[in-house]
């Protein structure tokens, strides 16, 4: 996480305290700008805080005015002059992790279209960007007004261990090589901010384009850049020096939470029985959670999950002069920790732990020759236990999966019947639910 610290001279006199407090609040805003989704640029003062990607940011049109807020989702670009510049755009990104269990099992990038906030590291004809979340850092580049593309760096499993896909080296050799550097130079170019910033600044200089660097990681006051003249294969780049001013104190710039993948699912067993009638005598599944929602980090796979079902039925009947009205209600809810691991291109393994709550109520009123007879049964329960699941990616946005649970539940039953004392029963069960429920989910 990056920080600014503003140094202020303390007031000597008590009378200055109010002014100092006011100045402290005002200096939290820095001169900046934002460009909204309609390409309208607004000059303002921005308060650099720890933002969430789906939150709002605070700004002032004038230091004398009251703060205003705006959703970050409605801006295309936001920045503070000379400090940071952030672009909000859709890009293709391979989100394979660098640490187990998120390391991929395939060497090729697994592209997903995501709407991200990218840090501008070098702003020029050749621009360099960074995406960072929860320890995962990936770099992007663009040439002129061309599209923003990821510089591919990926770890993946092989039979002998962990290997690297470093396609970014070939990409830079082919497209960002004004200085005609030899292949050995790119082979030694690390996937790190300082090295890539040096290279892109040198490339802009080579092409006669002015460029500005916005450094995120701590740097020295000067960047030593490789020479842009023709090199021999055995010759090392000659250094050229570009001065980059650094603040005397650490800077505070916004930190975004990483993107999350969300799943909204529904049980589809009844639908499948209608489409594929393999066993006409099959019975419905006893699944108390018909609706599912999960939210997981694309970096760690960690997140949370919920399940919910609520049903209510009411019916009346007349049997041999006895009028009866019955109302039945069932509700089940769970919430808990969830973690997903992608295995290969199509399979996702999930596991977690849940708290479960629920209840059922059945109430029948019968009118027998003017006498009302009430029968009422209530069931309430709570519990806890592990959950495991397996999902298959039908497409990038649709999954079909199943799950099994092993819940310890504590159940209370109460029965009430007109003319008889109430009955109460308490039981507990530790029950395994086999994975026969199929859940169709949309992920976004």
Long-range contacts (C-beta under 8 A, 24 or more apart in sequence): 1-50, 1-255, 2-216, 2-250, 2-251, 2-252, 2-253, 2-255, 3-250, 3-251, 3-252, 4-48, 4-247, 4-249, 4-250, 4-251, 4-252, 4-253, 5-249, 5-250, 5-252, 6-249, 7-249, 26-63, 29-58, 29-59, 29-60, 29-63, 30-80, 30-81, 30-83, 31-80, 31-81, 32-59, 32-78, 32-79, 32-80, 32-81, 32-83, 33-78, 33-79, 33-81, 34-59, 34-70, 34-75, 34-77, 34-78, 34-79, 35-75, 35-76, 35-77, 35-78, 36-70, 36-74, 36-75, 36-76, 37-74, 37-75, 37-76, 39-76, 46-78, 46-80, 48-80, 48-83, 48-84, 48-252, 48-253, 48-254, 49-252, 49-254, 50-254, 50-255, 51-254, 51-255, 51-256, 52-256, 52-257, 53-117, 53-256, 53-257, 53-258, 53-259, 57-254, 72-117, 79-120, 80-253, 82-245, 83-214, 83-251, 83-253, 84-119, 84-120, 84-214, 84-216, 84-251, 84-253, 84-254, 85-119, 85-120, 85-123, 85-214, 86-117, 86-118, 86-119, 86-120, 86-254, 87-117, 87-118, 87-120, 87-129, 87-148, 88-115, 88-116, 88-117, 88-118, 89-115, 89-116, 89-118, 89-148, 90-114, 90-115, 90-116, 91-116, 91-118, 91-140, 91-148, 91-149, 91-150, 92-149, 92-150, 93-131, 93-138, 93-150, 94-138, 94-150, 94-152, 94-154, 95-136, 95-298, 95-299, 96-154, 96-155, 96-156, 97-136, 97-155, 97-299, 97-300, 98-135, 98-136, 98-155, 99-135, 101-301, 101-341, 102-299, 102-300, 102-301, 102-341, 102-342, 103-155, 103-156, 103-157, 103-162, 104-154, 104-155, 104-156, 104-157, 104-342, 105-156, 105-157, 105-343, 105-344, 105-345, 106-156, 106-344, 106-345, 107-154, 107-156, 107-163, 107-165, 108-165, 109-150, 109-152, 109-154, 109-165, 109-167, 110-345, 112-396, 114-259, 115-259, 116-259, 117-256, 118-148, 119-214, 119-216, 120-214, 121-193, 121-196, 121-197, 121-200, 121-213, 121-214, 121-215, 121-216, 122-197, 122-200, 122-201, 122-204, 122-211, 122-212, 122-213, 122-214, 123-211, 123-212, 123-213, 123-214, 124-200, 124-201, 124-204, 124-209, 124-210, 124-211, 124-212, 125-204, 125-207, 125-209, 125-211, 126-176, 126-200, 126-203, 126-204, 126-207, 126-209, 126-211, 127-200, 128-196, 128-197, 128-200, 130-193, 130-216, 132-216, 132-256, 133-256, 133-257, 133-258, 133-259, 133-297, 133-298, 133-299, 134-257, 134-258, 134-297, 134-299, 134-300, 135-299, 136-258, 136-299, 137-193, 139-168, 139-191, 139-193, 139-196, 141-176, 141-200, 143-175, 143-176, 151-191, 151-196, 153-191, 166-191, 172-199, 176-200, 176-203, 177-203, 178-203, 178-206, 178-207, 178-228, 179-203, 179-206, 179-226, 179-227, 179-228, 179-229, 179-230, 179-231, 179-237, 180-230, 180-231, 181-226, 181-231, 181-237, 182-231, 182-232, 182-233, 183-233, 184-233, 185-226, 185-231, 185-237, 193-217, 194-219, 194-223, 197-223, 198-223, 198-224, 198-225, 198-226, 199-225, 199-226, 201-225, 201-242, 202-226, 202-227, 202-228, 202-240, 203-228, 205-240, 205-242, 213-242, 213-244, 215-244, 215-246, 216-253, 219-244, 219-246, 220-246, 221-245, 221-246, 258-297, 258-298, 258-299, 259-298, 260-295, 260-296, 260-297, 260-298, 260-303, 261-295, 261-296, 261-298, 261-443, 261-444, 262-293, 262-294, 262-295, 262-296, 262-443, 262-444, 263-292, 263-293, 263-294, 263-295, 263-296, 263-399, 263-441, 263-442, 263-443, 264-292, 264-293, 264-441, 264-442, 264-443, 265-291, 265-292, 265-293, 265-294, 265-399, 265-401, 265-439, 265-440, 265-441, 265-442, 266-290, 266-291, 266-292, 266-439, 266-440, 266-441, 267-437, 267-438, 267-439, 268-400, 268-438, 268-439, 268-440, 269-436, 269-437, 269-438, 272-438, 285-436, 285-437, 286-433, 287-433, 287-437, 288-330, 288-332, 288-358, 289-332, 289-334, 292-439, 292-441, 294-338, 294-340, 294-350, 296-338, 296-339, 296-340, 300-339, 301-339, 301-340, 301-341, 301-342, 302-337, 302-338, 302-339, 303-338, 303-339, 303-340, 304-335, 304-336, 304-337, 304-338, 305-334, 305-335, 305-336, 305-337, 305-338, 305-352, 305-354, 305-387, 306-333, 306-334, 306-335, 307-332, 307-333, 307-334, 307-354, 308-332, 308-333, 308-334, 321-369, 322-366, 322-367, 322-368, 323-366, 323-367, 324-364, 324-365, 324-366, 324-367, 325-364, 325-365, 326-362, 326-363, 326-364, 326-365, 327-361, 327-362, 327-363, 327-364, 328-360, 328-361, 328-362, 328-363, 329-360, 329-361, 329-362, 330-358, 330-359, 330-360, 331-358, 331-359, 331-360, 332-356, 332-357, 332-358, 333-357, 333-358, 336-387, 338-387, 340-391, 345-393, 346-392, 346-393, 347-390, 347-391, 347-392, 347-393, 348-390, 348-391, 348-392, 348-393, 348-399, 348-401, 349-388, 349-389, 349-390, 349-391, 350-387, 350-388, 350-389, 350-390, 350-391, 350-401, 350-403, 351-386, 351-387, 351-388, 351-389, 352-386, 352-387, 352-388, 353-384, 353-385, 353-386, 353-387, 354-384, 354-385, 354-386, 354-387, 354-405, 354-407, 355-382, 355-383, 355-384, 356-381, 356-382, 356-383, 356-384, 356-385, 356-407, 356-409, 357-381, 357-382, 358-382, 372-418, 373-417, 373-418, 373-419, 374-416, 374-417, 374-418, 375-416, 375-417, 375-418, 376-415, 376-416, 376-417, 377-413, 377-414, 377-415, 377-416, 378-413, 378-414, 378-415, 379-411, 379-412, 379-413, 379-414, 380-411, 380-412, 381-409, 381-410, 381-411, 381-412, 382-409, 382-410, 383-407, 383-408, 383-409, 383-410, 384-408, 385-430, 389-435, 390-435, 391-441, 397-442, 397-443, 397-444, 398-440, 398-441, 398-442, 398-443, 399-440, 399-441, 399-443, 400-438, 400-439, 400-440, 400-441, 401-438, 401-439, 401-441, 402-435, 402-436, 402-437, 402-438, 402-439, 403-435, 403-437, 403-439, 404-432, 404-433, 404-434, 404-435, 405-432, 405-433, 406-430, 406-431, 406-432, 406-433, 407-431, 407-433
